[in-house]
Each structure stands twice: as structure tokens, then as C-alpha cells.
Amino acid sequence: TARRPEGIREQLERQRLDKWLWHARVVKARTSAAALVGAGHVRINGVREKAPGHAVKVGDVLTIALDRNVRILKVAGFSERRGDAAAARVLYEDLQNSKE
């Protein structure tokens, strides 16, 4: 049996907050994501998070204050790299636009 390199399984279950925001196309650059988090504009499950490296997991609800708007996104998955807009939409569920 082939052994998986260390960290691969962990990477599929969790991802850095700044990287996830960038992959989900919430922001245009990863540095912008880190700045957004550092400025205290992101909450994870209602708790303000200021560390861009904080790990998010599937099911976490992110509240993001961005450009005089607030977006509420539920983490649905992760991506190894940043894809197009259609690929980004698969990574989250927009809780503002869903009729629950």
C-alpha cells in the first residue's frame, strides 16, 4: 500500500482561512484575504477571527464584511488550487440567497 505524504489528509479536511477565501473567489488576491481577516472583518461561526492561518472545516459558517456588504457563506468543500467562478461556487453555500 502506498503511504500518503504527511499533511495530505489534513489538507482535505481543513484549509487556511485566507486560502479558502481566495479559492472561493471572495477576494481577488490571497494577500487581500489575509488583510480582510487581519482587520477583523471575518467571523467563523459567529466568532471574530483575526488569524489568516486559522483552519476552516466543512460546515463552518463564515460572516464576511466586504465592500459595505455582508456575505454569509457555509463552507462546503476545499480546492487544491484556485479555479474559475463555477469551480469556486462549489466550495460554499450562500446562506443569504438560500430559502431555508
C-alpha positions as CSV (number, residue, x, y, z in Angstrom):
1,T,0.0,0.0,0.0
2,A,1.3,3.4,-0.9
3,R,1.7,5.8,2.0
4,R,0.3,9.3,1.7
5,P,2.7,12.2,2.3
6,E,2.2,13.8,5.7
7,G,-0.5,16.6,5.7
8,I,-2.4,15.5,2.7
9,R,-5.5,14.1,4.6
10,E,-5.4,17.1,6.9
11,Q,-5.4,19.4,3.9
12,L,-8.6,17.8,2.5
13,E,-10.4,18.2,5.8
14,R,-9.3,21.7,6.7
15,Q,-7.8,24.7,4.9
16,R,-6.3,28.1,5.9
17,L,-9.0,30.8,6.1
18,D,-7.1,33.2,3.8
19,K,-6.5,30.5,1.2
20,W,-10.2,29.3,1.3
21,L,-11.4,32.9,0.9
22,W,-9.1,33.3,-2.2
23,H,-10.1,29.9,-3.7
24,A,-13.8,30.7,-3.2
25,R,-13.2,34.0,-5.0
26,V,-14.5,36.1,-2.2
27,V,-11.4,38.3,-2.8
28,K,-9.1,38.8,-5.8
29,A,-5.8,38.0,-4.0
30,R,-4.6,35.9,-1.1
31,T,-2.9,39.0,0.4
32,S,-6.3,40.7,0.3
33,A,-7.8,37.8,2.1
34,A,-5.2,37.9,4.8
35,A,-5.7,41.7,5.2
36,L,-9.5,41.2,5.4
37,V,-9.1,38.6,8.2
38,G,-6.4,40.6,10.0
39,A,-8.7,43.7,10.1
40,G,-11.3,41.6,11.9
41,H,-13.9,41.5,9.0
42,V,-14.4,37.8,9.1
43,R,-16.3,35.7,11.7
44,I,-16.3,31.9,11.9
45,N,-19.5,30.5,13.5
46,G,-20.2,34.0,15.0
47,V,-16.7,34.4,16.5
48,R,-14.4,37.1,15.1
49,E,-11.2,35.6,13.7
50,K,-8.0,37.7,13.2
51,A,-5.6,34.9,12.2
52,P,-5.4,34.4,8.4
53,G,-3.9,30.9,9.1
54,H,-6.9,29.8,11.1
55,A,-8.2,26.4,9.8
56,V,-11.7,26.3,8.5
57,K,-13.6,23.0,8.1
58,V,-16.7,21.9,6.1
59,G,-19.8,23.1,7.8
60,D,-18.3,26.3,9.3
61,V,-20.4,29.4,8.6
62,L,-18.3,32.5,7.7
63,T,-19.7,36.0,8.0
64,I,-17.7,38.4,5.9
65,A,-17.9,42.2,5.9
66,L,-16.8,43.2,2.4
67,D,-17.3,46.4,0.4
68,R,-20.2,47.7,2.6
69,N,-21.9,44.3,2.2
70,V,-22.1,41.3,4.4
71,R,-21.8,37.8,2.9
72,I,-22.8,34.7,4.9
73,L,-21.2,31.6,3.4
74,K,-21.2,28.0,4.6
75,V,-18.0,26.1,3.8
76,A,-18.9,23.1,1.6
77,G,-15.5,22.0,0.4
78,F,-11.9,22.8,-0.5
79,S,-9.8,23.1,-3.6
80,E,-6.1,22.4,-4.2
81,R,-5.9,25.5,-6.4
82,R,-7.9,28.5,-7.4
83,G,-10.3,27.7,-10.3
84,D,-12.8,29.7,-12.3
85,A,-16.1,31.2,-10.9
86,A,-18.0,27.9,-11.5
87,A,-15.4,25.9,-9.5
88,A,-15.5,28.5,-6.7
89,R,-19.3,28.3,-6.3
90,V,-18.9,24.6,-5.4
91,L,-16.8,25.5,-2.3
92,Y,-19.6,27.2,-0.4
93,E,-23.3,27.6,0.1
94,D,-24.6,31.2,0.1
95,L,-26.9,31.3,3.2
96,Q,-28.3,34.7,2.2
97,N,-29.7,33.5,-1.1
98,S,-31.0,30.1,0.0
99,K,-34.6,29.8,1.2
100,E,-34.2,27.8,4.4
